């Protein structure tokens, strides 16, 4: 257990006020057939606070327009876009808002940028991918390799421990390696990888590092400058915002790589990377989601202030927020792991030791003896507990675990608006199924 989580449990820090947080989320107050749902489907997308809904509505009523016009609503749209860029730059600690590119989702952005990266590669160059990644950080590179006759090298993970084989990655890196694609935290196993080490190894041979932070961003602080990664992608709908994807890219890459775009589109960074009209109301929601996280930093983050003294302004408050969230979620993760391990017939994949909860995000996959994953999620869904089953596009993970042909695994994922009472309800219902 980390010192922060310990302090939360012992009460030596101000309480993480979950009740107050939950009041900000309209979805958490609704009842379906007289039952209040338990949203444990968060790895696929979180619920949103009322401020995000209000911001999107306000944009559609007061500022709905296309960009770069000479009239009021268009100027408000330009302002909306820039505010969203700055919000994500602050969240990720990018050096400039111009290093932030928006798109529909991480998958689309990765396919788009991979096509441009392919233009500067040569036949015989090598790309490294991992079997721990979501397919959105695998298939774009596999297809690029097919089209440009590149070589793909695969890094495995230990199916017993759920940890990436960093030594294998180091062995695979060589003078032909041009890009390393790696996940920050697995959307299936939950494992948090040592991304700083991955980036250092990639740069050691002159390769780019492309990081998928979709699953990590809702659960911990991200600092792209400290990581020194070349690209990092995330999705606002995983951290309490609307369905918008965001890509960080070092300015030098965004300026120099060839961009596939329509002829009238500007050459300026980052606009040259944004194909067509953006989801402007969604971008208003992105800013509101970041502001919501800043509110958490103001309300719950003061105990962590000494850990983030190198940051200033909203960036510091956001780092405090993510450390507070991380500490609280670690207690939920421990609770889940202890409960799942105690139920006969339930088998957790990956990091299953509650004492190692700090090494994972609170996204956990498991099987139930004698039950298909869909049977489990359907039964629990009927009882108001929402979980995922299948492979959640972590195809390579399920293949490595030997579960793909059996319907994948059940996935439970909590976030900071979930409670220990909800964990108890889930464990009780699961035990009844078993």
C-alpha positions in Angstrom: 0.0 0.0 0.0 1.3 3.5 -0.9 1.8 6.0 1.9 -1.0 8.2 0.3 -3.5 5.3 0.4 -2.4 4.4 3.9 -3.1 7.9 5.1 -6.5 7.9 3.5 -7.4 4.6 5.3 -6.1 5.8 8.7 -7.8 9.1 8.4 -4.6 11.2 8.9 -5.5 13.2 5.8 -8.8 15.0 5.0 -11.4 12.6 3.8 -11.9 12.0 0.1 -15.5 13.1 0.0 -17.1 10.6 -2.4 -20.6 11.6 -1.4 -20.0 15.2 -2.5 -18.3 14.0 -5.7 -21.2 11.7 -6.6 -23.7 14.5 -6.3 -22.1 16.1 -9.3 -23.0 13.1 -11.6 -26.6 13.0 -12.6 -26.3 9.4 -13.9 -25.4 8.2 -10.4 -28.7 9.4 -9.0 -31.0 7.6 -11.4 -32.8 4.4 -10.7 -33.7 1.7 -13.2 -36.6 -0.5 -12.2 -36.2 0.8 -8.7 -32.5 -0.1 -8.5 -29.6 2.3 -8.5 -27.1 1.0 -11.0 -23.5 0.4 -10.1 -21.3 1.7 -12.9 -18.3 -0.7 -13.0 -18.0 -0.4 -16.7 -15.7 2.7 -16.4 -12.8 1.3 -18.5 -15.0 1.6 -21.5 -16.2 5.1 -20.7 -17.0 7.0 -17.5 -20.1 9.0 -16.5 -19.9 12.8 -16.7 -20.5 15.6 -14.1 -23.4 18.0 -14.7 -20.9 20.8 -15.5 -19.8 18.9 -18.6 -23.4 18.5 -19.7 -24.0 22.2 -19.1 -20.9 23.3 -21.0 -21.9 21.3 -24.0 -25.5 22.7 -23.9 -24.2 26.2 -23.5 -22.0 25.9 -26.5 -24.8 24.6 -28.7 -27.2 27.4 -27.6 -24.7 30.3 -27.4 -21.8 29.6 -29.8 -22.8 26.9 -32.3 -20.9 27.6 -35.5 -18.0 26.6 -37.6 -14.6 28.0 -36.9 -12.5 30.9 -38.3 -15.4 33.2 -39.2 -15.7 36.9 -38.8 -18.8 36.8 -36.6 -19.5 36.3 -32.9 -20.5 32.6 -32.7 -17.5 31.6 -34.9 -15.1 33.6 -32.7 -16.7 31.9 -29.6 -16.0 28.6 -31.4 -12.4 29.5 -31.9 -12.1 30.3 -28.2 -13.8 27.0 -27.3 -11.2 25.1 -29.3 -8.3 27.0 -27.8 -9.5 26.6 -24.3 -9.8 22.8 -24.8 -6.3 22.7 -26.2 -5.0 24.5 -23.1 -7.0 22.3 -20.8 -5.5 19.1 -22.2 -2.0 20.7 -22.3 -2.4 21.5 -18.6 -3.6 18.0 -17.8 -0.7 16.4 -19.6 1.8 19.1 -18.8 2.6 19.7 -22.5 5.0 22.6 -23.1 2.4 24.3 -25.5 -1.3 24.0 -26.3 -0.2 23.7 -29.9 1.1 20.2 -29.1 -2.5 19.0 -28.6 -4.5 17.5 -31.5 -8.1 16.6 -31.3 -10.1 13.8 -33.1 -13.0 11.4 -32.6 -11.0 9.0 -30.5 -7.6 7.6 -29.8 -8.0 4.9 -32.5 -8.7 7.3 -35.3 -5.9 9.7 -34.2 -3.4 6.8 -34.1 -4.3 5.5 -37.6 -4.0 9.1 -38.8 -0.6 9.8 -37.3 0.7 6.4 -38.2 0.1 7.0 -41.9 2.3 10.1 -41.7 5.0 8.4 -39.7 5.1 5.7 -42.4 6.1 8.4 -45.0 9.5 8.8 -43.2 10.3 5.1 -42.8 12.1 2.8 -45.2 11.6 -0.8 -46.1 13.3 -3.0 -43.5 12.8 -0.6 -40.7 11.4 -2.1 -37.5 8.5 -1.3 -35.2 8.0 -2.7 -31.7 4.5 -3.4 -30.3 3.4 -5.2 -27.2 0.9 -8.0 -26.5 -0.4 -6.0 -23.6 -1.8 -3.1 -25.7 -5.3 -2.3 -26.9 -5.5 -3.1 -30.6 -5.7 0.6 -31.3 -1.9 0.7 -30.6 -1.2 -2.5 -32.5 -3.3 -2.7 -35.7 -2.3 0.8 -37.0 1.4 -0.3 -36.8 0.7 -3.8 -38.2 -1.0 -2.3 -41.2 1.7 0.3 -41.7 4.3 -2.5 -41.7 2.3 -4.4 -44.3 2.0 -1.4 -46.5 5.6 -0.2 -46.2 7.3 -3.6 -45.8 8.5 -3.0 -42.3 9.3 -5.6 -39.6 7.2 -5.9 -36.5 8.7 -7.1 -33.3 6.4 -8.3 -30.4 7.1 -7.8 -26.7 5.3 -10.3 -24.5 3.9 -10.1 -21.0 4.1 -12.7 -18.2 0.7 -14.4 -18.2 1.2 -15.3 -14.6 2.2 -11.9 -13.2 0.6 -9.6 -15.8 3.8 -7.6 -16.2 5.5 -6.5 -19.4 8.7 -8.2 -20.4 11.0 -5.1 -20.3 14.1 -7.2 -20.7 12.7 -8.7 -24.0 11.9 -5.2 -25.2 15.5 -4.1 -24.5 16.8 -7.1 -26.4 14.6 -6.4 -29.4 15.7 -2.8 -29.7 18.4 -2.2 -32.4 19.6 0.3 -34.9 16.7 -0.6 -37.3 14.0 0.2 -34.7 12.1 3.3 -35.7 9.1 3.3 -33.3 8.1 1.7 -30.0 4.3 1.6 -29.3 3.5 0.9 -25.7 0.5 1.2 -23.3 0.8 3.2 -20.1 -1.7 1.0 -18.3 -3.5 -2.1 -19.8 -7.2 -1.7 -20.4 -7.5 -5.4 -19.6 -4.8 -6.4 -17.0 -4.6 -3.0 -15.4 -0.8 -3.2 -15.2 1.0 0.2 -15.1 4.1 0.1 -17.2 7.4 2.0 -16.6 6.9 4.3 -19.5 9.8 6.5 -18.6 12.1 3.5 -19.1 10.3 2.5 -22.3 10.9 6.0 -23.7 14.6 6.1 -22.6 15.2 2.7 -24.3 13.5 3.8 -27.5 15.4 7.0 -27.7 18.6 5.1 -26.9 18.4 3.6 -30.4 16.9 6.7 -32.1 13.3 5.4 -32.2 10.1 7.3 -31.5 7.9 6.4 -28.5 4.1 6.3 -29.1 2.2 5.9 -25.8 -1.4 4.9 -25.3 -2.5 6.6 -22.0 -6.2 6.1 -22.5 -6.6 3.7 -19.5 -4.0 5.5 -17.3 -5.2 9.1 -17.7 -8.3 8.8 -15.5 -6.4 7.2 -12.7 -3.0 8.9 -12.3 -1.0 12.0 -13.2 0.6 12.3 -16.6 3.5 14.5 -17.5 4.6 14.2 -21.1 7.6 16.4 -20.5 8.9 14.3 -17.7 8.3 11.1 -19.8 9.9 12.7 -22.8 7.6 10.7 -25.1 7.1 11.7 -28.7 3.4 11.0 -28.8 0.8 10.2 -26.2 -2.9 9.6 -26.8 -5.9 9.6 -24.5 -9.7 9.9 -24.6 -11.8 12.5 -22.7 -14.7 10.0 -22.3 -12.5 7.9 -20.1 -11.9 10.9 -17.7 -15.4 12.2 -17.2 -15.8 14.1 -20.5 -17.5 13.6 -23.9 -16.5 11.3 -26.8 -13.4 13.2 -27.9 -9.9 11.9 -28.5 -6.7 13.9 -27.8 -3.2 13.4 -29.0 0.0 15.0 -27.6 2.8 15.3 -30.1 6.2 17.0 -29.7 6.0 20.2 -31.7 9.0 19.2 -33.8 7.2 16.1 -35.0 3.8 17.8 -35.6 5.6 20.5 -37.7 7.9 18.2 -39.7 5.9 15.0 -40.4 3.8 15.1 -43.7 0.2 15.7 -42.8 -2.7 14.1 -44.8 -5.2 16.9 -45.2 -7.4 18.8 -47.6 -5.7 21.5 -49.6 -7.5 24.5 -48.1 -6.6 23.4 -44.5 -4.0 25.4 -42.8 -0.4 24.3 -42.6 -0.1 25.6 -39.0 0.4 23.2 -36.1 -1.8 21.7 -34.8 -4.6 22.5 -37.2 -2.8 20.6 -40.1 -3.5 17.4 -38.2 -7.3 17.9 -37.6 -9.2 16.6 -40.5 -12.4 18.6 -41.1 -14.7 20.2 -38.6 -14.1 19.2 -35.0 -16.7 18.2 -32.3 -17.0 21.7 -30.9 -19.6 21.0 -28.3 -17.5 18.0 -27.3 -14.4 20.3 -26.9 -16.5 22.6 -24.6 -17.2 19.4 -22.6 -13.5 18.5 -22.6 -12.6 21.8 -20.9 -15.4 21.3 -18.4 -14.1 17.8 -17.6 -10.6 19.2 -16.9 -12.1 21.9 -14.7 -14.0 19.3 -12.8 -10.7 17.5 -12.1 -9.2 20.8 -11.0 -12.1 21.1 -8.5 -11.1 17.8 -7.0 -7.6 19.0 -6.7 -8.8 22.1 -4.8 -11.1 20.1 -2.6 -9.1 16.9 -1.9 -5.6 17.5 -3.2 -3.9 19.7 -0.6 -2.3 16.7 1.2 -0.4 16.0 -2.0 0.8 19.6 -2.6 4.3 18.9 -1.4 4.7 16.2 -4.1 4.0 18.6 -7.0 5.8 21.8 -6.1 7.5 22.0 -9.5 4.1 22.8 -11.2 2.2 26.0 -11.1 -1.4 27.2 -11.4 -4.0 24.8 -12.8 -1.3 22.3 -13.7 -0.3 21.9 -10.0 -4.0 21.6 -9.0 -4.6 18.9 -11.6 -1.6 16.9 -10.4 -2.9 17.1 -6.8 -6.3 15.9 -8.1 -4.8 12.9 -9.9 -2.7 11.9 -6.8 -5.8 12.2 -4.6 -7.8 10.0 -7.0 -5.0 7.5 -7.3 -4.8 7.2 -3.5 -8.5 6.6 -3.0 -8.8 4.2 -6.0 -6.0 2.1 -4.5 -8.2 1.4 -1.5 -11.0 0.3 -3.9 -8.6 -1.8 -5.9 -7.4 -3.6 -2.7 -11.0 -4.2 -1.7 -11.9 -5.7 -5.0 -8.8 -7.9 -5.2 -9.3 -9.2 -1.6 -13.0 -10.0 -2.3 -12.4 -11.6 -5.7 -9.6 -13.8 -4.3 -11.8 -15.0 -1.5 -14.6 -16.3 -3.9 -14.0 -20.0 -4.9 -14.1 -20.5 -8.6 -13.0 -16.9 -9.4 -9.6 -16.4 -11.0 -8.1 -13.0 -11.4 -5.6 -12.5 -14.3 -2.4 -10.4 -13.8 -1.6 -8.5 -10.6 -3.9 -10.2 -8.0 -2.1 -9.4 -4.8 -3.8 -6.6 -2.9 -0.5 -5.4 -1.5 0.6 -4.7 -5.1 -2.5 -2.6 -5.9 -0.3 0.5 -6.5 1.2 -1.2 -9.5 -2.1 -1.3 -11.4 -5.1 0.8 -12.2 -8.4 -0.4 -10.7 -9.3 -2.3 -13.9 -9.5 -6.1 -13.2 -10.3 -9.1 -15.4 -11.3 -12.5 -14.1 -13.1 -15.7 -15.0 -15.8 -17.6 -13.1 -15.5 -21.4 -13.2 -18.5 -23.0 -15.0 -19.8 -19.6 -16.3 -19.1 -17.8 -19.6 -18.1 -14.2 -19.3 -21.4 -13.1 -21.0 -23.5 -15.2 -18.5 -21.8 -13.4 -15.6 -22.3 -9.9 -17.0 -25.8 -10.5 -18.1 -26.9 -11.8 -14.7 -25.1 -9.0 -12.9 -26.5 -6.5 -15.4 -30.0 -7.6 -14.7 -29.3 -6.8 -11.0 -28.0 -3.4 -11.8 -24.3 -4.0 -11.8 -22.7 -3.0 -15.1 -19.5 -4.8 -16.2 -17.9 -5.7 -19.5 -17.1 -9.1 -21.0 -15.2 -10.1 -24.1 -11.8 -8.8 -25.1 -12.5 -5.0 -25.0 -10.2 -4.7 -28.1 -7.3 -6.1 -26.0 -7.2 -8.9 -28.5 -3.6 -9.8 -28.0 -4.1 -10.0 -24.2 -6.9 -12.5 -24.5 -5.0 -14.6 -27.1 -2.0 -14.7 -24.8 -4.2 -15.8 -21.8 -5.9 -18.4 -24.0 -9.3 -16.9 -23.4 -10.3 -15.4 -26.7 -12.0 -18.5 -28.0 -13.9 -18.8 -24.7 -15.5 -15.4 -24.9 -12.7 -13.5 -23.2 -13.0 -12.5 -19.6 -15.2 -10.4 -17.2 -13.9 -6.9 -16.6 -14.7 -4.8 -13.6 -13.3 -1.2 -13.5 -13.9 1.3 -10.7 -13.1 5.0 -10.6 -13.1 7.7 -8.0 -16.9 8.2 -7.9 -17.4 4.5 -6.9 -17.7 3.4 -3.3 -16.7 0.6 -1.0 -20.4 -0.1 -0.5 -20.8 -0.7 -4.3 -17.8 -3.0 -4.2 -19.5 -5.0 -1.4 -22.7 -5.2 -3.4 -20.9 -6.4 -6.5 -18.9 -9.0 -4.5 -22.1 -10.3 -2.8 -23.9 -10.7 -6.1 -21.0 -12.4 -7.7 -20.6 -14.8 -4.9 -24.3 -15.6 -5.3 -23.8 -16.4 -9.0 -20.8 -18.7 -8.2 
